[in-house]
């Protein structure tokens, strides 16, 4: 199996587990342990591949496999060090067009979201205290669309935020938020300093 095929195989596994868990409704009940296991296994394998063969850029593996690798990184939410380690690498690669800028914007925002900081590009949404899905806080909202355009993202006004299954609303939003914050400390996204 060549480099691109290895990455695409990992992403297909992720998608198969995600589909199965969505079909049973388990995907929407917090971070599912089976999904987390796949995410971590894929991230470790991708990390090993990156060390061995270099980052899977568009020119090295093609756009589909490059995008799959970026999705694997974005799904590695319970391995903060890995995601943080990829951020500066991907920022540099995006500047030279070797990876899609939009995925780099999502990674930057995702890291900030889990760390409890404001986003830069407005790519992450979460349920508020009323159970409504909204984009979380963003720095310098006035210039948000300019930054989004620079990263190949549509204006924020064009976004329609809907839950994955069209009907899902988290039960007990306050409890869910408390559990989320505890998870961010447990996994190392946040610390007590």
MOURZI-V534723 format. One record per residue. SS is DSSP state (h for helix, s for strand, l for the rest). D_CENTER is the distance of its C-alpha to the mean C-alpha in whole Angstrom. Layout:
ss = [SS/SS]
d_center = [D_CENTER/D_CENTER]
This chain:
ss = [l/l/h/h/h/h/h/h/h/h/h/h/h/h/h/h/h/h/h/h/h/h/h/h/l/h/h/h/l/l/l/l/h/h/h/h/h/h/h/h/h/h/h/h/h/h/h/h/h/h/h/h/h/l/l/l/l/h/h/h/h/l/h/h/h/h/h/h/h/h/h/h/h/h/h/l/l/l/l/h/h/h/h/h/h/h/h/h/h/h/h/h/h/h/h/l/l/l/l/l/h/h/h/h/h/h/h/h/h/h/h/h/h/h/h/l/l/l/s/l/l/l/l/l/s/s/s/l/l/l/l/l/s/s/s/l/l/s/l/l/h/h/h/h/h/h/h/h/h/h/l/l/l/l/l/h/h/h/l/l/l/l/l/l/l/l/l/l/l/l/l/l/h/h/h/h/h/h/h/h/h/h/h/h/h/h/h/l/l/l/l/l/l]
d_center = [26/25/22/20/22/20/17/17/19/16/14/17/17/13/14/18/17/14/17/20/18/18/21/23/20/19/15/16/18/15/13/15/17/17/14/13/16/14/11/13/16/14/12/16/17/15/16/20/20/18/21/24/23/21/18/17/18/19/23/22/21/21/18/17/16/15/12/12/11/9/7/8/7/3/5/7/7/11/12/11/14/12/9/12/14/12/12/16/16/14/15/18/18/17/20/22/20/19/15/14/14/11/8/10/10/6/6/9/8/6/8/11/10/10/13/15/15/15/13/14/13/13/9/9/11/13/16/19/22/24/21/20/17/16/14/14/17/17/19/22/21/24/23/19/20/22/19/16/19/19/16/17/15/18/19/18/21/20/17/18/16/17/16/15/18/20/22/20/20/20/23/24/21/23/23/19/18/21/19/15/17/19/16/14/18/18/15/16/14/17/20/24/25]
